[in-house]
Amino acid sequence: MNKRTLVLLLLLVSIAVAYVYQRVDSPPVLSARQSIPAPEDVLGFKPGDDRKLASWNQVIEYFERLDRASDRVVFQTLGRSTMDKPFVMATISAPENVARLEEYKTIQEQLADPRKLGSGAVRDRKAAELIRKGKTIVLITCGIHSTEVGSYLSSMLIAHRLASSDEPEIQSILRNTIILLVPSLNPDGVDIVKNWYDKTLGTPYEGTDPPELYHKYTGHDNNRDWYAFTQVETQITVDKIHNVWHPQIVHDIHQQGAMGSRLFLPPYMQPVEPNVPKQIVEGYTELGNWMAREMRAKGFQGITTDSTYDAWSPSRAYSHYHGGVRILSETASAKIATPITLKFEQLTSREGYDPKKESPNFGPLWRGGEWKLRDITNYMTTAAFLLLKHASENREQWLSRFYEIGREAVRPRRQGELWGFVIPGAGPFTRGFPTFTDLRLKLQRAEVEVIQTKKELLIPMSQPYGAYAKALLEPRMYPEQRDAAGHPIAPYDVTAHNLALLYGVNVEPVYKRIKYESTTPVWLGGLIGCRPATGDIALYKSHVPSMDEGWTRWILSAEIESFVSGGANTNRKCGQRVSLVDQEVKKGQLRGKYTHIVIPDQAARVILNGYRQGAMPPELTGGLGAEGVKALREFVEDGGTLVFLNRASEFAIEQFKLPIKNVVAGLPRTDFYVPGSILRIELDTTHPIAQSMPKESIAWAEESPVFEVIEDSATAGQYSVPASAVQVIAWYPRASDPLLSGWLLGGNRIKGKAALIEVKMGKGRIVLFGFRPQYRAQSLATYPLFFNALNGGS
C-alpha cells in the first residue's frame, strides 16, 4: 500500500467515524437539511412575501410533507372544523422525545395533579424525579383571527426551522421542549380571507376585510369561547390539546391595529382576575419582559409591555387556570398582505403607552415608514424562538413552577377558608330550561371535578382546577379604574364572566367541609336550541359583518339541535330559518314569506347605511336605507313580528318613530358606563314573552339602550303609535343595585327604567330588547325571553 493510498484510506475512515459520531449524538442533520422541504417549495412563495397568502390545503400539504421528511415532526388531524376542514397540529421535538410522547404526557398529567404522586415528602421526591426527566411543553397557537394572516404563515417558517436546523440553539430547544404547533385555530377563516383578498387584489378594495364573518358563526368572538366551549374548534383544542398535554406555556400569536406599537408582549396591564395563580403572573411577567429585552437588543423597535391587554377574563385565557402561562403577542398589522406606509405623526396612543414617546414600558421608537407582511413574520418568528429558548434554558424552573401550582391547588382547605360550592338541582331562573346539566358539562369539560349527590352538585376547591370553577361561579366586581382626568379606564373586553348567573343557576359558597355520598350523574337534558315557532323566521344579515348575527344564527341553526337531550323535542316544528340581506328586504312583500324577522345587535347607523360608497364594491354598500325601513314597516303593520336586539332597538325607535327614548344615550362615561356586565332585571310574568320565567332574571348589558316610554300627550302626534301601544315586560329594579357582576357606573340612572318592551303597531308587533338575550351563546337564563318573542303574536 503506497503512501497516497494509505492517506486516502485514513481520510475515509475519519469521515466514517465522524459520521457515526454525528449519528449517535445528534440528529442526521446533513441529510435532513437536504431533504426537508421549505415552505416555498410547496407554496411557490415564501411566507411573508407581499400580497401572497396560502390556502388551507397548501398549509396542510406543507405540514404533511414536513412530517414525511423529518423524524422531528408528527403531524395529525385532531378533528373537523365548523365548515368541515381538517383541524390539525404538528408535534415537534428531538427524535428521541418524539419516540416517547406518551411517557411525557404521563409526566405532565402527574405534575398537574400531584394527588397522583401521594402526599408530603414522598410526593415531592417523586415530583422532583419527574421534573428532572420532563420537558417544557409549549403550545403555539396561530390564526384564530383570520385577517391576522402573519401567524398562520409564520407557523410554516417556525416549523421549517425546527425541522431542518442544525444550530446549537435549535438542537437545545428540541432536546428540552416539546412544541405543539397549531397552524390555525380557525381553518375555515384561512380560505375566507384568502378568497376575498385574491378577489380584490389590484382593485380599490385590496386589503379590506371580507364582508362576512371569518368564523362562520362567531367571527372575532371565537377567542371569547374558552369557558363556554360552544364552538367545535374550541372543543377540539381543549379536549385534545390542553387537557391531554397540560402545557406550561401557551404562545398565542395575534396581530393588532397598525397605528400603535409594533409589538405587544406581557406582562398584562391591571387588573388581573384574582383567581389566576400568582405563579402564572410571575411566569408571564418574567418571560414577557425577557422576550421584550432580547428583541430590543436585536434591534426591533416599537415594543410595549404592561399596556392595552389585561388578564381579566377566563373567556380568553383557559391556560391561566390550568397551570400554563399565556404569552399573548400582538404584532402591528398591514392591509392583510398588502404593505402600508405610515408617518411617525400618524401613530396613536393606546392604553398605557404613547408610541411617539419612549417610556419604561415602550421603546425604542419606531419612526414610521413602510410596514410589510415580512416585518410581521419577522417579529412573530423572532418572538416565538426567543420564547422557545427561554422554555429550553429554564426547563426545570418551568416544570417546578407548574408543579407548585398543582400542589397549591390540591391542598386541604383550612378552617374558615372557602371549601367549595354547592349547586342545588335547579336554579331560580331555570324553570323549564335545562341549564343545570349544561353548566355541569361545561365545568367537567374543563376538568373540574364535580361531585353528584342525590340532591345537589358539590365542587370542592381542593382540586387542580378549583380556582377555575371559582372564577366562573362567584360574582366578581370589576375594580373601578380611572385616569388622571377621572375618566373610566376601559377594560380590554367585557368585565363579567359568571356562568352561574348567565345560566341562571343558583350557586352557594360553602366554608366548612361537607360530608357527602356521591351518586351516578343523571342526564337532565342539555341546551334546547329549537323552540316551536308559529311560522318562518328570518334573521337580518348586514353586509357589514355582525358577530351578534353570527351567534344568533348559530343558536337558531340546525347544528345546535344536537344538544337536545335524548331526542326530546326533535319532533317539534321549529319553522324555517333564513338569512335576510338588504336587497331582499328592499323588495318588500316580506309578510308573505316570514312571520318573524330578527335584527341582531348592530349600531343603528350601520343597519341604515351599511358600508359607505367607495369603501366596498357597490353591491355591498348602502344598508337598508329608506326602502328597507318602508318594507319593514309594511311587514309589521301587516301582522309580522320584528325583534330588535340591543343597539338595533335604537334603529327601530328612530326609524319607526316610537314613543320611547334611550335615557342613557349621549351620556359621558363619567356619568354612565357598563362595559359588558350582568345586571338584574324584574319581569312581568303575565306577559307571553316572560311566561314560565321567574320574577327576577338577568340582562347582559354592553353598549345597551335603556328605555323610557314617552307619555307626554303634547308630543304624542309626532309618534307613529300612542304610548298606550307600548308595554314594558322587563325593567331594572327600582329599589336595589342593578349590578350582579362586572362594572356599572351610574346605576341609579337606570333604576326602574325599561329593559324589554313590546310595541303594538298595526296588526303586528315590535319587540325591543335593551340587552343581548342570547349573548355569545352564553346567557342561557334569558334564552326563553328570546324564544318566546319568536312565538305567537302574529
C-alpha positions as a printed Julia matrix, in Angstrom:
794×3 Matrix{Float64}:
    0.0    0.0    0.0
    1.61   3.25  -1.08
    1.54   6.39   1.0
   -1.08   8.1   -1.12
   -3.44   5.12  -0.79
   -2.84   5.0    2.99
   -3.67   8.7    3.38
   -6.83   8.26   1.34
   -7.87   5.25   3.45
   -7.26   7.12   6.71
   -9.29  10.05   5.39
  -12.22   7.75   4.53
  -12.07   6.14   7.98
  -12.07   9.53   9.72
  -15.08  10.63   7.69
  -16.9    7.43   8.59
  -16.07   7.83  12.3
  -17.23  11.43  12.23
  -20.46  10.39  10.53
  -21.12   7.65  13.1
  -20.33  10.07  15.93
  -22.78  12.56  14.47
  -25.47   9.88  14.14
  -25.04   8.83  17.77
  -25.0   12.25  19.44
  -27.27  14.35  17.23
  -29.95  14.05  14.55
  -28.81  13.28  11.0
  -28.55  16.96  10.24
  -26.84  16.89   6.84
  -29.33  14.54   5.22
  -32.24  16.25   7.0
  -31.23  19.66   5.66
  -31.1   18.31   2.15
  -34.49  16.58   2.29
  -36.63  18.89   4.45
  -38.93  20.94   2.2
  -39.03  24.7    2.67
  -42.45  26.39   2.62
  -41.69  27.99  -0.74
  -41.18  24.52  -2.23
  -44.88  23.84  -1.66
  -46.44  27.31  -1.78
  -44.45  28.78  -4.64
  -43.56  31.76  -2.44
  -42.01  32.37   0.95
  -44.46  33.11   3.75
  -44.29  36.85   4.36
  -43.95  37.83   0.71
  -46.08  40.82  -0.25
  -49.58  40.08  -1.5
  -49.23  36.32  -1.13
  -51.5   34.13   1.01
  -51.6   30.36   1.32
  -54.79  28.33   1.15
  -55.59  25.87   3.93
  -54.98  22.95   1.57
  -51.49  24.33   0.88
  -50.8   24.62   4.61
  -51.93  21.02   5.12
  -49.8   19.85   2.21
  -46.73  21.6    3.59
  -47.04  20.06   7.05
  -47.75  16.62   5.58
  -44.54  16.81   3.54
  -42.67  18.03   6.61
  -43.98  15.05   8.57
  -42.84  12.61   5.9
  -39.39  14.2    5.61
  -38.48  14.77   9.27
  -38.27  12.49  12.28
  -38.68  15.57  14.46
  -42.27  16.2   13.32
  -45.53  14.35  13.93
  -48.46  15.88  12.08
  -52.01  14.83  12.87
  -55.62  15.76  12.24
  -57.45  16.23  15.53
  -60.94  16.78  14.15
  -63.02  18.73  11.66
  -63.8   22.44  11.72
  -67.25  24.05  11.59
  -67.08  24.02   7.78
  -65.56  20.51   7.7
  -61.89  21.35   7.15
  -59.12  19.4    8.89
  -58.19  20.82  12.3
  -54.51  19.92  12.66
  -51.49  20.06  14.94
  -47.78  19.41  14.49
  -45.81  17.99  17.43
  -42.12  18.91  17.1
  -39.2   17.79  19.26
  -35.97  15.83  19.15
  -36.45  12.36  17.61
  -35.74  10.63  20.92
  -38.51  12.72  22.54
  -40.92  12.07  19.69
  -40.46   8.34  20.31
  -41.59   8.78  23.95
  -44.5   11.21  23.69
  -46.84   9.06  25.77
  -44.33   9.0   28.61
  -44.12  12.8   28.61
  -47.92  13.11  28.58
  -47.98  10.96  31.72
  -45.35  13.15  33.41
  -47.46  16.22  32.67
  -50.6   14.56  33.98
  -48.93  13.68  37.29
  -47.35  17.11  37.8
  -50.68  18.78  37.0
  -52.44  16.7   39.67
  -49.94  15.94  42.46
  -52.51  13.81  44.29
  -51.47  11.05  41.88
  -47.99  11.12  43.44
  -49.08  10.6   47.03
  -48.54  13.24  49.69
  -45.88  15.03  51.71
  -42.19  14.3   51.23
  -42.86  11.19  49.12
  -44.89  13.23  46.66
  -42.22  15.93  46.46
  -39.47  13.36  45.82
  -41.47  11.76  43.03
  -42.21  15.17  41.56
  -38.52  16.1   41.63
  -37.71  12.99  39.6
  -40.44  13.78  37.08
  -39.18  17.35  36.79
  -35.68  16.03  36.13
  -36.97  13.84  33.28
  -39.74  16.03  31.9
  -39.78  18.54  29.06
  -41.26  22.02  28.89
  -44.47  21.69  26.89
  -45.06  24.73  24.68
  -48.3   25.17  22.76
  -48.09  27.69  19.91
  -51.5   28.7   18.53
  -51.91  30.71  15.34
  -54.63  32.18  13.21
  -57.66  32.31  15.47
  -58.43  35.73  13.94
  -58.11  35.07  10.26
  -57.4   38.58   8.98
  -54.28  38.42  11.18
  -52.57  36.43   8.44
  -48.99  36.69   9.71
  -49.37  33.98  12.32
  -50.59  31.09  10.18
  -47.91  31.96   7.62
  -45.29  32.16  10.39
  -46.29  28.69  11.6
  -44.67  27.2    8.49
  -41.49  29.26   8.97
  -41.27  28.15  12.61
  -41.87  24.51  11.75
  -39.3   24.52   8.92
  -36.52  25.9   11.09
  -37.27  23.46  13.88
  -37.35  20.55  11.46
  -34.23  21.4    9.49
  -31.79  23.5   11.5
  -28.51  22.22  12.96
  -27.94  25.37  15.04
  -26.94  24.54  18.63
  -29.77  26.73  19.95
  -32.37  24.81  17.93
  -30.88  21.48  18.97
  -31.17  22.56  22.61
  -34.79  23.63  22.09
  -35.61  20.27  20.54
  -33.99  18.32  23.38
  -35.6   20.28  26.22
  -39.06  21.1   24.91
  -41.99  19.51  23.13
  -43.65  22.02  20.8
  -47.32  21.67  19.92
  -47.88  23.88  16.88
  -51.41  24.65  15.7
  -51.15  26.41  12.31
  -54.65  27.85  12.69
  -57.33  27.69  15.35
  -59.8   28.71  12.63
  -59.04  26.77   9.43
  -62.24  27.99   7.75
  -61.15  31.6    8.06
  -57.88  30.98   6.23
  -59.74  30.42   2.97
  -62.47  33.0    3.66
  -59.8   35.7    3.97
  -57.61  34.39   1.12
  -60.52  34.13  -1.3
  -61.65  37.69  -0.61
  -58.1   39.05  -0.7
  -57.35  37.36  -4.03
  -60.69  38.52  -5.46
  -59.98  42.15  -4.59
  -56.25  42.14  -5.38
  -55.45  45.02  -7.7
  -58.81  46.72  -7.07
  -59.63  49.72  -4.84
  -60.78  47.19  -2.2
  -57.45  45.38  -1.88
  -56.61  44.73   1.75
  -60.16  45.16   3.08
  -61.73  42.68   5.47
  -64.16  40.16   3.98
  -67.84  41.16   4.0
  -68.62  38.08   6.09
  -67.58  36.71   9.45
  -64.27  34.88   9.18
  -65.6   32.22  11.51
  -68.97  31.04  10.23
  -70.79  31.89  13.44
  -68.57  33.79  15.85
  -66.13  35.91  13.86
  -63.64  37.59  16.18
  -65.52  36.18  19.18
  -64.02  32.74  18.61
  -61.38  33.96  21.06
  -64.07  34.56  23.7
  -65.2   30.95  23.91
  -62.59  29.43  26.24
  -65.04  28.76  29.07
  -68.37  28.25  27.28
  -66.91  25.82  24.7
  -69.73  26.38  22.22
  -67.7   26.01  19.03
  -66.17  22.82  17.69
  -62.74  24.43  17.27
  -62.66  25.37  20.96
  -63.78  21.9   21.95
  -61.06  20.2   19.9
  -58.35  22.48  21.29
  -59.42  21.94  24.89
  -60.23  18.23  24.65
  -57.32  17.07  22.52
  -54.52  19.52  23.28
  -54.87  21.41  26.58
  -56.4   18.56  28.57
  -54.05  15.97  27.08
  -50.75  17.86  27.28
  -51.27  20.45  30.06
  -48.73  22.88  28.51
  -46.57  25.03  30.78
  -46.51  27.83  28.18
  -49.07  28.84  25.57
  -47.86  31.3   22.91
  -50.98  32.83  21.36
  -49.83  34.71  18.23
  -52.03  37.64  17.16
  -51.96  40.93  15.28
  -53.27  44.29  16.41
  -54.05  47.61  14.74
  -51.45  49.28  12.55
  -51.26  52.67  14.26
  -49.78  51.83  17.67
  -46.87  49.71  18.87
  -45.14  47.26  16.55
  -45.4   44.51  19.16
  -47.09  43.89  22.5
  -45.8   41.31  24.97
  -46.85  40.61  28.57
  -46.95  41.45  31.42
  -50.59  42.39  31.08
  -51.98  45.64  32.4
  -54.11  45.61  35.54
  -56.46  44.22  36.6
  -55.61  40.54  36.72
  -58.51  38.24  37.58
  -57.96  37.28  41.25
  -58.17  33.52  40.68
  -55.18  33.45  38.34
  -52.39  31.78  40.42
  -49.55  34.07  41.46
  -47.06  31.72  39.79
  -48.79  32.33  36.46
  -48.48  36.1   36.93
  -44.82  35.7   37.86
  -44.26  33.45  34.85
  -45.76  35.66  32.16
  -44.14  38.74  33.69
  -40.69  37.15  33.69
  -41.0   35.63  30.23
  -42.65  38.59  28.54
  -40.17  41.13  29.92
  -37.23  38.89  28.96
  -38.53  38.49  25.4
  -39.02  42.25  25.08
  -35.46  42.96  26.32
  -33.99  40.41  23.92
  -35.91  41.76  20.95
  -34.85  45.32  21.72
  -31.26  44.13  21.94
  -31.68  42.6   18.47
  -32.77  45.98  17.06
  -36.54  45.52  16.98
  -38.45  48.75  17.58
  -41.81  49.88  18.92
  -42.2   47.2   21.61
  -44.59  47.65  24.53
  -45.39  45.66  27.66
  -47.84  46.22  30.53
  -50.34  48.01  28.29
  -53.51  47.59  26.22
  -54.35  43.98  27.14
  -55.44  42.68  30.54
  -55.68  39.21  32.08
  -59.18  39.55  33.45
  -61.37  37.01  31.69
  -61.25  33.2   31.54
  -63.08  33.53  28.22
  -59.7   34.38  26.61
  -57.23  32.52  28.82
  -58.06  28.88  29.51
  -54.41  28.08  30.27
  -54.15  30.64  33.09
  -56.46  28.45  35.16
  -54.84  25.19  34.03
  -51.23  25.7   35.0
  -50.0   27.35  31.8
  -48.64  30.84  31.23
  -50.33  32.54  28.27
  -48.0   34.73  26.25
  -50.2   36.85  24.01
  -48.12  38.54  21.32
  -49.75  41.24  19.2
  -47.84  42.47  16.14
  -48.95  45.54  14.19
  -50.91  44.75  11.02
  -50.62  45.8    7.4
  -53.61  45.67   4.99
  -53.89  41.86   5.13
  -50.85  41.05   2.91
  -50.53  44.5    1.31
  -47.81  46.88   2.58
  -48.72  50.21   4.16
  -46.71  53.37   4.75
  -47.15  55.32   7.98
  -45.76  58.63   9.08
  -44.47  58.94  12.64
  -47.07  61.64  13.3
  -49.89  59.21  12.43
  -49.12  56.84  15.29
  -51.72  56.9   18.06
  -51.7   56.01  21.73
  -53.34  53.01  23.32
  -53.92  52.35  26.99
  -50.62  52.51  28.85
  -48.23  53.98  26.29
  -47.66  56.67  23.65
  -45.89  55.31  20.52
  -44.27  58.69  19.98
  -42.57  58.74  23.4
  -40.12  56.3   24.95
  -41.08  55.1   28.41
  -40.16  52.25  30.76
  -42.71  50.0   29.03
  -42.35  51.27  25.46
  -39.44  51.61  23.07
  -37.29  52.09  21.2
  -39.28  54.37  18.92
  -40.36  53.2   15.52
  -40.13  56.27  13.31
  -42.63  55.17  10.72
  -42.12  54.14   7.13
  -43.17  51.1    5.17
  -44.67  48.22   7.15
  -44.96  44.92   5.36
  -46.08  41.36   5.9
  -42.39  40.4    6.04
  -41.96  42.74   9.03
  -44.89  40.99  10.7
  -43.5   37.49  10.19
  -40.03  38.62  11.31
  -41.42  39.97  14.59
  -43.55  36.86  15.1
  -40.9   34.25  14.39
  -38.24  36.08  16.4
  -40.56  36.3   19.39
  -41.51  32.62  19.04
  -37.91  31.4   19.02
  -36.99  33.61  21.96
  -39.9   32.09  23.88
  -38.69  28.6   22.97
  -35.15  29.49  24.01
  -36.35  30.58  27.45
  -38.52  27.47  27.75
  -35.5   25.31  26.91
  -32.88  27.03  29.07
  -35.22  27.2   32.07
  -36.82  23.78  31.69
  -36.62  22.76  35.34
  -37.87  26.15  36.51
  -40.93  25.9   34.25
  -41.74  22.39  35.39
  -41.16  23.26  39.04
  -43.48  26.26  38.78
  -46.09  24.05  37.1
  -45.88  21.5   39.92
  -46.07  24.24  42.55
  -49.36  25.48  41.04
  -50.83  21.98  41.18
  -49.61  21.34  44.71
  -51.15  24.57  46.0
  -54.43  23.83  44.21
  -54.98  20.38  45.74
  -54.0   21.17  49.33
  -56.7   20.64  52.0
  -58.58  23.83  52.84
  -58.07  25.38  56.25
  -60.85  26.06  58.74
  -62.87  29.08  57.68
  -61.45  29.0   54.16
  -63.73  28.5   51.15
  -64.28  24.73  50.96
  -66.2   24.8   47.7
  -69.6   25.39  46.13
  -72.99  23.75  46.28
  -75.26  23.83  43.24
  -78.83  22.76  44.02
  -80.65  20.7   41.42
  -82.5   23.66  39.96
  -81.79  27.38  39.98
  -84.13  30.32  40.48
  -84.05  31.31  36.81
  -84.31  27.89  35.21
  -87.94  26.8   35.32
  -88.43  24.54  32.35
  -84.99  25.29  30.95
  -82.27  22.67  31.46
  -79.23  24.81  32.22
  -78.25  22.93  35.38
  -76.8   19.99  33.46
  -75.29  22.25  30.84
  -73.29  24.09  33.49
  -72.07  20.8   34.93
  -70.92  19.66  31.49
  -69.04  22.92  30.88
  -67.16  22.54  34.15
  -66.36  18.89  33.52
  -65.07  19.65  30.03
  -62.54  21.93  31.73
  -61.51  19.02  34.01
  -63.26  20.44  37.06
  -64.26  17.63  39.43
  -68.0   17.8   40.09
  -69.48  15.51  42.72
  -73.07  14.46  42.12
  -75.13  13.7   45.22
  -78.83  12.87  45.36
  -79.87  16.48  45.8
  -77.07  18.7   44.54
  -73.7   19.14  42.93
  -70.6   19.76  45.0
  -67.48  21.44  43.67
  -64.66  21.32  46.23
  -61.83  23.82  45.91
  -59.19  21.24  46.8
  -58.64  20.01  43.25
  -56.36  21.03  40.37
  -58.82  23.41  38.73
  -60.9   24.6   41.64
  -59.8   28.19  41.05
  -61.16  27.99  37.51
  -64.56  26.93  38.87
  -64.4   29.74  41.42
  -63.78  32.3   38.68
  -66.91  31.15  36.83
  -69.24  30.62  39.78
  -68.53  33.54  42.08
  -69.88  37.02  41.26
  -66.93  39.29  40.6
  -66.99  43.08  40.67
  -64.52  44.65  38.28
  -62.21  47.06  40.14
  -63.1   50.61  39.16
  -60.19  52.29  37.41
  -59.97  55.91  36.27
  -57.33  58.04  34.62
  -55.95  61.32  35.96
  -58.92  63.21  34.5
  -61.41  60.93  36.2
  -62.49  59.05  33.08
  -63.05  55.29  33.43
  -60.22  53.22  32.02
  -61.92  50.78  29.68
  -61.25  47.07  30.12
  -59.84  45.27  27.1
  -63.0   43.21  26.75
  -66.04  42.65  28.96
  -65.99  42.66  32.76
  -68.3   39.76  33.7
  -67.79  36.05  33.14
  -70.05  34.42  35.71
  -71.51  31.34  34.05
  -73.77  30.6   37.01
  -75.54  33.94  36.58
  -75.58  33.68  32.79
  -77.09  30.22  33.06
  -79.49  31.19  35.81
  -78.18  28.52  38.19
  -78.09  29.11  41.91
  -74.63  28.57  43.44
  -73.86  28.72  47.15
  -70.36  29.06  48.64
  -69.52  26.7   51.5
  -66.92  27.4   54.2
  -66.92  24.11  56.04
  -66.27  20.58  54.88
  -69.33  18.74  53.62
  -69.85  15.06  54.17
  -71.47  13.56  51.11
  -72.39  10.37  49.37
  -71.83  10.59  45.63
  -74.2    9.06  43.12
  -74.29   8.45  39.41
  -74.91  11.65  37.44
  -78.35  11.86  35.89
  -78.71  13.46  32.47
  -81.25  16.21  32.89
  -81.2   17.47  29.32
  -78.91  19.88  27.53
  -79.42  23.2   25.86
  -82.56  23.25  23.75
  -81.85  25.33  20.7
  -85.05  24.73  18.76
  -88.25  26.17  20.18
  -91.6   25.78  18.43
  -92.4   28.71  16.15
  -95.67  29.69  14.53
  -94.0   30.22  11.19
  -90.79  31.03   9.39
  -88.08  33.21  10.93
  -85.74  35.49   9.01
  -82.52  36.76  10.54
  -81.28  40.05   9.11
  -77.69  39.8    7.87
  -75.99  43.09   7.12
  -73.17  43.22   4.58
  -71.19  44.72   7.45
  -70.48  41.53   9.43
  -72.06  41.38  12.88
  -70.85  38.85  15.43
  -74.2   39.01  17.18
  -75.82  37.95  13.91
  -73.42  35.0   13.77
  -74.13  33.92  17.33
  -77.89  34.25  16.71
  -77.62  32.23  13.51
  -75.76  29.54  15.42
  -78.41  29.43  18.13
  -81.18  29.18  15.54
  -79.32  26.73  13.33
  -79.93  23.03  12.89
  -76.46  22.32  14.26
  -77.47  23.2   17.8
  -80.24  20.6   17.79
  -77.55  18.04  18.63
  -77.7   19.46  22.16
  -81.29  18.36  22.63
  -81.4   15.63  25.23
  -82.2   12.07  24.25
  -84.16  13.05  21.16
  -86.62  15.11  23.2
  -88.32  17.91  21.27
  -86.91  16.69  17.97
  -90.43  16.4   16.51
  -91.4   19.94  17.38
  -91.88  22.24  14.43
  -89.18  24.89  14.51
  -90.03  26.77  11.35
  -87.59  27.64   8.61
  -84.72  29.97   9.44
  -83.13  32.05   6.66
  -80.69  34.93   6.37
  -82.26  38.12   5.07
  -79.98  40.6    3.27
  -80.52  44.24   2.31
  -81.57  43.56  -1.27
  -84.35  41.15  -0.31
  -85.68  43.45   2.42
  -85.9   46.33  -0.04
  -88.01  44.26  -2.44
  -90.79  44.18   0.17
  -93.61  41.61   0.32
  -91.95  40.16   3.43
  -95.13  39.23   5.26
  -95.97  36.62   2.66
  -92.69  34.82   3.4
  -91.98  35.3    7.11
  -93.82  35.62  10.39
  -90.83  36.91  12.41
  -87.76  38.96  11.49
  -84.86  39.31  13.93
  -82.5   42.3   13.69
  -79.38  41.43  15.72
  -77.22  43.79  17.75
  -75.61  46.4   15.49
  -75.31  50.18  15.52
  -78.42  51.89  14.12
  -76.43  53.9   11.56
  -74.75  50.73  10.26
  -78.1   48.99   9.8
  -79.46  52.01   7.94
  -76.41  52.99   5.85
  -74.13  49.91   5.72
  -70.73  50.43   4.13
  -70.2   53.9    2.7
  -69.96  54.29  -1.05
  -66.44  53.53  -2.29
  -65.43  51.51   0.75
  -66.58  48.22  -0.75
  -67.97  47.02  -4.1
  -71.25  48.85  -4.89
  -73.46  45.78  -4.36
  -72.31  45.65  -0.72
  -72.93  49.29   0.19
  -75.94  51.28   1.33
  -77.54  49.31   4.15
  -81.32  49.01   4.46
  -81.9   52.64   3.55
  -85.33  54.23   3.28
  -86.62  51.38   1.11
  -85.74  48.8    3.72
  -87.34  50.82   6.5
  -90.54  51.1    4.45
  -90.58  47.36   3.79
  -90.09  46.51   7.48
  -92.86  48.94   8.46
  -95.23  47.28   5.99
  -94.21  43.87   7.34
  -95.14  44.69  10.92
  -98.28  46.65  10.05
  -99.42  43.65   8.04
  -99.14  41.37  11.08
  -95.49  40.41  11.31
  -93.23  40.46  14.38
  -89.97  42.41  14.39
  -87.48  41.54  17.14
  -84.63  44.01  17.72
  -81.65  43.08  19.89
  -79.66  45.56  21.98
  -78.34  48.51  19.89
  -80.59  47.56  16.98
  -83.5   48.73  19.15
  -82.36  52.31  18.6
  -82.83  51.78  14.85
  -86.46  50.81  15.49
  -87.08  53.76  17.81
  -85.63  56.24  15.29
  -86.98  54.84  12.05
  -90.48  53.89  13.23
  -90.88  57.0   15.42
  -91.78  55.06  18.54
  -92.77  56.91  21.75
  -89.65  55.63  23.53
  -86.35  57.25  24.39
  -83.0   55.82  25.36
  -82.27  57.51  28.69
  -78.53  56.77  28.59
  -77.93  57.95  25.02
  -75.17  60.53  24.81
  -74.19  60.32  28.48
  -70.43  60.62  29.08
  -68.7   57.6   30.58
  -68.12  59.54  33.77
  -71.92  59.54  34.26
  -72.88  56.12  32.94
  -70.78  53.15  31.9
  -71.45  49.43  31.68
  -68.72  47.63  29.68
  -70.12  44.11  29.4
  -71.75  43.26  32.73
  -74.54  41.16  34.18
  -77.41  43.24  35.54
  -80.54  42.35  37.47
  -83.95  42.76  35.84
  -87.52  42.23  37.04
  -90.17  40.72  34.8
  -93.9   40.95  34.17
  -94.5   37.22  34.07
  -98.1   37.69  32.93
  -96.82  38.69  29.51
  -96.41  35.82  27.0
  -92.76  36.72  26.35
  -91.96  36.25  30.05
  -94.12  33.18  30.55
  -92.6   30.45  32.75
  -89.85  32.86  33.8
  -89.16  33.83  37.42
  -89.94  37.31  38.65
  -86.24  38.18  38.61
  -83.66  37.36  35.96
  -80.56  38.83  34.34
  -79.64  41.06  31.42
  -76.32  41.12  29.6
  -75.63  44.85  29.18
  -72.97  46.11  26.78
  -73.48  49.35  24.83
  -77.11  48.76  25.69
  -80.02  51.18  25.47
  -82.24  51.76  28.49
  -85.84  52.63  27.68
  -88.39  55.1   28.95
  -91.89  55.39  27.49
  -92.84  58.96  26.48
  -96.26  59.65  27.96
  -96.47  63.4   27.19
  -99.7   63.95  25.26
  -98.41  67.25  23.88
  -95.84  65.42  21.79
  -97.93  62.36  21.02
  -98.71  63.45  17.46
  -95.12  63.1   16.31
  -95.07  59.34  17.05
  -96.39  56.53  14.9
  -98.18  54.82  17.77
  -99.54  56.1   21.11
  -97.86  55.37  24.41
 -100.74  53.04  25.21
  -99.45  50.7   22.47
  -96.24  50.17  24.46
  -95.97  47.5   27.16
  -92.96  47.14  29.45
  -92.04  43.5   30.01
  -88.77  43.87  31.95
  -87.21  46.7   33.93
  -84.22  47.34  36.17
  -85.1   47.15  39.89
  -86.33  50.34  41.45
  -85.02  49.77  44.96
  -81.84  47.71  44.61
  -78.49  47.83  42.84
  -78.9   46.54  39.27
  -75.31  45.21  39.16
  -74.84  41.48  39.74
  -71.35  41.01  38.28
  -68.93  43.23  36.35
  -68.83  47.03  36.35
  -71.64  49.59  36.36
  -71.17  53.33  36.79
  -74.29  55.47  37.26
  -76.57  52.61  38.19
  -79.07  54.97  39.82
  -79.86  56.4   36.38
  -81.45  53.15  35.21
  -83.37  52.09  38.3
  -86.99  51.46  37.33
  -86.26  52.01  33.63
  -87.3   49.51  30.98
  -85.07  46.79  29.55
  -87.58  44.89  27.39
  -90.57  46.37  25.59
  -93.31  45.28  23.22
  -94.94  47.8   20.86
  -98.17  47.03  19.01
  -98.14  48.55  15.5
 -100.92  47.91  13.02
 -101.68  44.2   13.03
  -98.2   43.25  14.23
  -95.74  43.99  16.99
  -92.19  45.16  17.61
  -90.14  43.65  20.44
  -87.23  45.75  21.72
  -84.55  44.05  23.81
  -82.34  46.55  25.63
  -79.79  43.8   26.16
  -78.46  40.72  24.36
  -80.7   37.83  25.45
  -78.52  35.32  23.55
  -75.14  36.91  24.35
  -72.3   34.85  22.82
  -74.49  31.74  23.26
  -73.8   32.09  26.99
  -76.81  33.86  28.55
  -78.99  30.78  28.75
  -81.03  32.33  31.55
  -82.61  34.74  29.05
  -82.94  32.36  26.1
  -86.63  31.78  27.0
  -87.33  35.5   26.54
  -85.76  35.39  23.1
  -87.51  32.19  22.02
  -90.85  33.33  23.41
  -90.53  36.51  21.34
  -90.36  34.26  18.27
  -93.66  32.6   19.07
  -97.2   33.8   18.56
  -98.26  37.39  18.43
  -98.64  37.37  14.67
